[in-house]
Amino acid sequence: MASVASFFVSRVDTEVDRRIDRSDDDRVKELRGTAAVANARVAYDEFLTTFRGPRWEALAASGARVQRPLWASTSTKDPAYSDIKYIESLVVPHTVNTMPLETIDAYQEHGPEQPTVFGPEETALARRTLRRLAEVGIDYDDVVQVLEAEGVAKFSESWHTLLDQVSAKVESLR
C-alpha cells in the first residue's frame, strides 16, 4: 500500500498574508509570500528525518513503505506572485505535486528546463522564516488550525455532495 501526506501549499500564504496585510510594520510586510514554501520545506526535512536511520531501515526491511509528501493547492492565488512559485521552489525527490492544468501550462511555457532542487541551505532559511513569523506575531499554530478547519469543512462538503449525487443516481435507476 502506498500513501501520501498532503500539504496545502498556497493556502498557507493566503492565510498568513491576510494576517500580514493588517500590519503597518515593514518587518512584517517583508515576510509576505514566504510562509507556504517555508512550511513545505520544513515538512520535507521532517519527512527525510522520519524515513531514514536504523528504525526506518528495520521497518522497511519488514515491508514498510515511505509516505511521500504531496504538494497540493500549488496554483498561485495572489497575482503578485509568479504563477509557478509553488512548483519551482518545491522540487525535491520523493514528492508528488498535484498541479492544476493552468499551472502545468505555465510551467511548460516559462518554467526552468532544469529545475533546481532545494537543499539544506534552503531548509535552514525556511526554519528561520517560520521563526521570524513568530517573532512578528504571526501565530502559526492558529494559522494551521484555521486551515485545518477550512480544509475539513471543504472536504466534508464535497463528500456530502458526492453522496447526494450517488443517491440521486441510484434513485433514478430504480
C-alpha positions as CSV (number, residue, x, y, z in Angstrom):
1,M,0.0,0.0,0.0
2,A,1.2,3.5,-0.9
3,S,0.2,6.7,0.8
4,V,0.9,10.4,0.8
5,A,0.8,13.2,3.3
6,S,-1.0,16.1,1.7
7,F,0.2,19.7,2.3
8,F,-1.9,22.5,1.0
9,V,0.7,25.0,-0.1
10,S,-0.7,28.2,-1.5
11,R,-3.4,28.3,1.2
12,V,-0.7,28.8,3.8
13,D,0.4,32.0,2.1
14,T,-3.2,33.1,1.6
15,E,-3.9,32.9,5.3
16,V,-0.6,34.2,6.6
17,D,-0.6,37.1,4.0
18,R,-4.1,38.0,5.2
19,R,-2.7,38.5,8.7
20,I,0.4,40.3,7.4
21,D,-1.7,42.7,5.4
22,R,-3.3,44.0,8.6
23,S,0.1,45.3,9.8
24,D,1.8,48.6,9.1
25,D,5.2,47.2,10.2
26,D,7.7,46.8,7.3
27,R,9.4,43.9,9.2
28,V,6.1,42.0,8.9
29,K,5.4,43.1,5.3
30,E,8.7,41.7,4.1
31,L,7.5,38.2,5.1
32,R,4.6,38.3,2.7
33,G,4.6,35.3,0.4
34,T,7.2,33.3,2.4
35,A,5.3,31.1,4.7
36,A,4.0,28.4,2.3
37,V,7.3,27.5,0.8
38,A,8.9,27.6,4.2
39,N,6.3,25.3,5.7
40,A,6.6,22.8,2.9
41,R,10.4,22.8,3.0
42,V,10.4,22.2,6.8
43,A,7.8,19.4,6.3
44,Y,10.1,17.8,3.7
45,D,13.0,18.0,6.1
46,E,10.9,16.2,8.7
47,F,10.0,13.6,6.1
48,L,13.7,13.0,5.5
49,T,14.3,12.6,9.2
50,T,11.4,10.2,9.7
51,F,12.3,7.9,6.7
52,R,15.9,7.3,7.4
53,G,18.1,5.7,10.1
54,P,18.1,2.3,11.8
55,R,14.5,2.4,13.0
56,W,13.2,3.2,9.5
57,E,15.5,0.7,7.9
58,A,14.1,-2.1,10.2
59,L,10.6,-1.1,9.2
60,A,11.5,-1.0,5.5
61,A,13.1,-4.4,5.8
62,S,9.7,-5.7,7.1
63,G,7.9,-4.2,4.1
64,A,7.1,-0.7,5.3
65,R,6.8,2.0,2.5
66,V,7.6,5.6,2.6
67,Q,4.7,8.1,3.0
68,R,5.6,10.7,0.4
69,P,4.8,14.4,0.8
70,L,2.1,15.6,-1.6
71,W,2.2,19.3,-2.5
72,A,-1.5,20.3,-3.1
73,S,-3.0,23.6,-3.8
74,T,0.0,24.7,-5.8
75,S,-1.7,27.2,-8.1
76,T,-0.7,30.7,-7.2
77,K,-3.7,32.6,-5.7
78,D,-2.0,36.0,-5.4
79,P,-1.4,37.6,-8.8
80,A,1.6,39.5,-7.3
81,Y,3.5,36.1,-7.2
82,S,4.9,34.1,-10.0
83,D,2.4,31.6,-11.5
84,I,4.9,28.8,-10.9
85,K,6.1,29.9,-7.5
86,Y,4.9,26.8,-5.7
87,I,6.2,24.5,-8.4
88,E,9.8,25.7,-9.0
89,S,10.5,26.3,-5.3
90,L,9.5,22.8,-4.1
91,V,11.5,20.5,-6.4
92,V,12.8,17.6,-4.4
93,P,12.8,13.8,-4.8
94,H,10.1,11.5,-3.4
95,T,7.3,14.1,-3.5
96,V,4.1,14.4,-5.5
97,N,2.8,17.7,-6.8
98,T,-0.9,17.9,-7.9
99,M,-0.9,20.9,-10.3
100,P,-3.9,22.3,-12.0
101,L,-3.8,22.4,-15.8
102,E,-3.2,26.1,-15.8
103,T,-0.1,25.7,-13.6
104,I,1.3,22.9,-15.8
105,D,0.8,25.0,-18.9
106,A,2.5,28.0,-17.2
107,Y,5.5,25.8,-16.2
108,Q,5.8,24.4,-19.7
109,E,5.7,27.9,-21.1
110,H,8.3,29.5,-18.9
111,G,9.5,27.2,-16.1
112,P,13.1,26.3,-15.9
113,E,14.1,23.3,-18.1
114,Q,16.4,22.0,-15.4
115,P,14.7,22.9,-12.1
116,T,16.9,23.5,-9.0
117,V,16.4,21.1,-6.2
118,F,16.3,22.8,-2.8
119,G,18.7,21.5,-0.1
120,P,19.9,22.1,3.5
121,E,20.6,25.8,3.0
122,E,17.1,26.5,1.8
123,T,15.7,24.3,4.6
124,A,17.6,26.3,7.2
125,L,16.3,29.5,5.6
126,A,12.8,28.1,5.8
127,R,13.2,27.4,9.5
128,R,14.4,31.0,10.1
129,T,11.4,32.3,8.1
130,L,9.0,30.4,10.4
131,R,10.8,31.7,13.5
132,R,10.6,35.3,12.1
133,L,6.9,34.9,11.5
134,A,6.5,34.0,15.2
135,E,8.7,36.9,16.2
136,V,6.5,39.4,14.4
137,G,3.4,38.0,16.0
138,I,2.0,35.6,13.4
139,D,0.6,32.7,15.4
140,Y,1.4,29.8,13.2
141,D,-0.5,27.3,15.3
142,D,-3.6,29.4,14.8
143,V,-2.9,29.6,11.1
144,V,-2.7,25.8,10.9
145,Q,-5.9,25.4,13.0
146,V,-7.8,27.8,10.7
147,L,-6.6,26.0,7.6
148,E,-7.3,22.6,9.0
149,A,-10.9,23.6,9.9
150,E,-11.4,25.1,6.5
151,G,-10.0,22.0,4.8
152,V,-12.1,19.6,6.8
153,A,-15.2,21.7,6.0
154,K,-14.5,21.8,2.3
155,F,-13.8,18.0,2.1
156,S,-16.9,17.3,4.1
157,E,-19.0,19.4,1.8
158,S,-17.5,17.7,-1.2
159,W,-18.2,14.3,0.3
160,H,-21.8,15.1,1.1
161,T,-22.3,16.5,-2.4
162,L,-20.9,13.2,-3.8
163,L,-23.2,11.1,-1.6
164,D,-26.2,13.2,-2.7
165,Q,-25.3,12.7,-6.4
166,V,-24.8,9.0,-5.9
167,S,-28.1,8.7,-4.1
168,A,-29.9,10.6,-6.8
169,K,-28.4,8.4,-9.5
170,V,-29.4,5.3,-7.5
171,E,-33.0,6.6,-7.2
172,S,-33.1,7.4,-10.9
173,L,-32.2,3.8,-11.8
174,R,-34.9,2.2,-9.7
